[in-house]
Amino acid sequence: MAIRSLAETPLLPPGFTVPASRWTDPATRLRELLESEPYVFAPGIYDPHGAEIAMYHRATAIYFSGYSFAIGHLGTTDMDLYSGPEIADGARRTISALRKFQLTMATGDPDKGVAPTHLEIPPVVVDMDGGYGNLFNVQRVAELYVNAGVAGAHIEDQVLPKRCGHIAGKALISADEMVGKLRMARAVAEDLGRDDFVVIARTDAVSAVDAPESTRGLDLAIERALRYLDSGAPDLVWCEFPNSDREPTERFADQVRRRFPDAKLAFNWSSSFKWFNDPDPISFAELGELGYKFLFITLAAQHAMGYGFSKLLQGLSEEHERAYVALQRREWAPDDDIPTKSHHLFTGVPYHQVLGQTMGASRLGGFAGETAEKAV
């Protein structure tokens, strides 16, 4: 993605610049992307560091996953065991980290001749589960999200305490109650002057075992999606599917867009599905053509971290220190770009030093006489 323009900021010494989009409302940026791109893909993360890595690799957007947050911060499942303010604080810290990471990368490392890198801050969409209570709980959490700089959030229509979309036994609140929650989220954003805040309505109707309506399955999901869109509150609708089958995905999009031709849909390319066993997995491009404009893999970071760390630990148990030496060789391979090979990129040491000297923070000292980290 090309950087549109650069500008100076008081948080960098004179002569250093950041993308001017730093001061664009993240929700406005997300709306621009949803209108201009065939689809917007967002990897699922659960902490600031994962978000920084996604930003380093120029992710268009980022999805802050509730299930990943439950695993990463509580070591538990996705059943409303954390509160709204807890995940809101996780999102706030993540967005703050991205803004700081942009400054860090824009500084480069003058002492080592490393040139500045200009990275756009990807808009962050955050899980709001079922709103953690009634519409006044939604009011509180939506205010926390909006003030944190979140670009958008999704609310689902499950009875609380909710369950992960791929856990059995889900029940639905009434469509009217769900519409009230969606309208509350929209009202909070508008009251705070953030009209562009993106509200996503999620329905778990396909696999719900209990609902006020007599209809069940995909027909109920379509009916619910139409009700939500008809309220005017959500910007996108998301149907949580129980598997990777194409037919329900295609039918949902077709039926919803017959009534609302310009409707934008969200799709969880879920890691719960064994896509490697699917003979013809639906592609991101195909989803975009169907109207699924916001795509994400909720547990992307959790699975990638789990795999990578597990392989290292397996190696350490068999080869001891040689396994870590092998990891470093892969990290520092000249034909690859692995940002975590230097933790300075994420701790911001060069940034702190450069700006600290500019602002007269004499107690920071210098690096003269210290042993430099070896790059090879």
Buried (B, 14 or more C-beta within 10 A) or exposed (E): EEEEEBEEBEBBBEEBBBBBBBEBBBBBBBBBBBEEBEBBBBBBBBBBBBBBBBBBEEBBBBBBBBBBBBBBBEEEEBBBEBEBEBBBEBBBBBBEBBEBBBBBBBBBBBBEEBEBBEBBBBBBBBBBBBBBBBBEBBBBBBBBBBEBBBBBBBBBBBBBEBBBBBBEEBBBBEBEBBBBBBBBBBBBBEEEEBEBBBBBBBBBBBBBEEBEBEEBEBBBBBBBBBBBBEBEBBBBBBBBBBBBEEEBBBBBBEBBBEEBEEBBBBBBBBBBBEEEEEEEBBEBEBBBEBBBBBBBBBBBBBBBBEEEEEEBEEBBEEEEEEBEEEBEEEEEEEEEEEBEBBEBBBEBBBBBBBBBBEEEEEEBEEEEEEEEEEEE
